[in-house]
């Protein structure tokens, strides 16, 4: 059997946001840092879960869910723009919380996806709408004349006069402009020419589960990505291929190396970028952390100066234990408010941590030389599978003297299912490997 090679540039858009009051200098971001909070032109963290990106007039427009740390209730869908995919401008709350109704207060709005209808020129936004208890699920839609909105919520997307009673959903536009709705299980529905209703079920369910359905086409092959059902937990996403959207679909295995939990994320969208010589497919994956969805993100990067846990210039308060994990020197504490502080001179600082099943949340503060807090983040150090990762990276700061403090929040990511089974972290530890500084 001929093996299909899935070639994807790993974009890993983990937009799990942070509370931040630092005004980032425009144009200072020089690369994509996967899995870390990104900052807009105002220094605020990009807030866009379950996102997709639309290219329009030489720009990339990012749409995603706004969130808080205290509730999963709909807080609006945000729109950002960028010319390079790493310097982002906040454009608008493209669809805000409605005064009442299905997307009013204490409702759920998720998995927002925007497409430009090539026939009408109108922008169509699809989303999962529900109650907080997930008992009134349907796929809804909104429309706008301008890409950044404002979008007008129109209600449920109908098929044969009835709503699509599904939750996890995605979208796909084929090369001929035909639009499709993807729902969990691997179902594919064809949209009408105006994208405002469904005219046919193209593909029945492929398998049980199959959350976060994501589909793209490379040449004459379709790639259909799905996630296992593990609640808020990350898992090894997988994919199918077919020469036709109606199937048959052939299982091709895992999208990422086994037990890496799809780079600790869940697929949300594949961005196709057509260049002058080749086409690049960029994987966008969400890193969910319950309950602090606003505040947390993790991934990898490279920076210059390294400060290890045993460095005498590091100040510790509270109870810490030193040890090694896979020959990596670490310090570790689960005492609430136990902290690590370090004074540095430079323009950027990052924190590497060993993510572990019994880790919880850490709080990161950066103060300027006047003692003013300029960054205040919460980061999630939990992972079902142990891994060394860059857990925090500041934006580019004016070169100066700063103090960073990393403390144990005393909370952990936990959630339960309808059977009241408890999932997530088993402890409140934070496990620190090193600090990295750009001077």
C-alpha positions, 0 to 999 in steps of 0.5 A: 500500500502506498504510504501518504506523507503528511507534510505540514509546517507546525504552526501550533497556534496555542492561543491560551491567553494571559492577563497582561498589562505590558505595552509591547512595542510594535514590530518587535516580534521576529518569529512565531513562538508556538504555544506561547501568549502572543501580543497585539499592537496594544500589548494585550495577549491575543485571545482566540481559541478554536481559531481559523485564519482567512487571507484577504487583501494581503493580510491574515485575519485570525478569528477565535473565541475570547475566554475568561479564567472563571467561566466557559460562557460565551465572551465574544469572537475576536478578530485580529489581522497580521501581515506576517503571522506573528505581529498581530493587530486587534481589529474588533470583537467581530461578534459580541455577546448578544443582549439575550437569546442563543448567544446571550449571557451564560450561553456557549459559543465555540469553534468559530470559523469564517469563510468568504463566500466567493460567489456573493463576496459576503463573509460567513461565520459558523460556530457551535452554540449551546448552553453551559451544560451542553444540552442545546447544541447546534451549529449557528451562523452569522454574516458580515459585509466586511471581514472584521465585522460587525457580524450579525447572528442569524441563528441555526444553520438548517438542513431539511428545515432542522438545525444540525445538533452537533458540537465540535465543528469545522469548515472547509472550502474546496478549490471550486469555492464549495463550502462544507461543514465538518462535525464530530464523528467525521461527518461532512455536509455541503453548504448551499451556494450562499453558505447559509444552509445545508443542501446535502450530507456528503459523508456519514460518520467515520468513527466514534469520537473524532472531535475537532474535525479539520480538513484540507486538500493537497493536490488530489488528496483530502486529509481529514484530522480528528481528535479522540474524546478525552474531555479537556485532556490532550491526546494523539490526534489522527488522520484519514485520507481520501480522493473524494470527500464522500470517501472511502476514507483510509486511516493513516495513523497519528498526526504527531509522534506517539505519546506527544499528544499532538504537541500537547494540543488539539487540531483546530484548522489547517491554513493553506498558504500558496507561495511563488514556488510551493504551497505550505500547510500550517497546523493550528492547534489549541492548547486547552487548560481548564479552568484557566483558559485565559491565562495559560500556554506552553511551547518551545523556542531558542534564546541566549543566556541560560540560568540554571536552578542552582545559580546563586543569583536566584532567590527562593522563598518557601519550600523547594526540592532540588533533583533531576528528571532524565538528567535534567536539573530541576527545582520543584515546589507545591507550597502555595506562594512559594516563589523563585525571583531573579533580577536580570538585565536584557530585553526578553526572558523565558522559563523552561519547565518540566511538564508533569502529571502532578503539576499545577499553575504557576504565576509569572510576574515581571517588574521594571526597575521602578517596581511596577508590574508590567507582565502578570501571567498564569501558566499551565505546567500540567501534562499527562506525559512528561516533557521539557518545554518553554513554558513562558516567553515574555514579549520583547521589552525595552532593554533595561533592568527587570525582576521576574518572579515565578510562584506556585499558584496553589491551583491545578487544571481539573475537570470532571465528566457527566459521570463526575469522574475527575481528570487532569492534574493530581497536584499543585507542583511547579517544576522549573528547569531553567531561565533563558535571557536575551540581553 
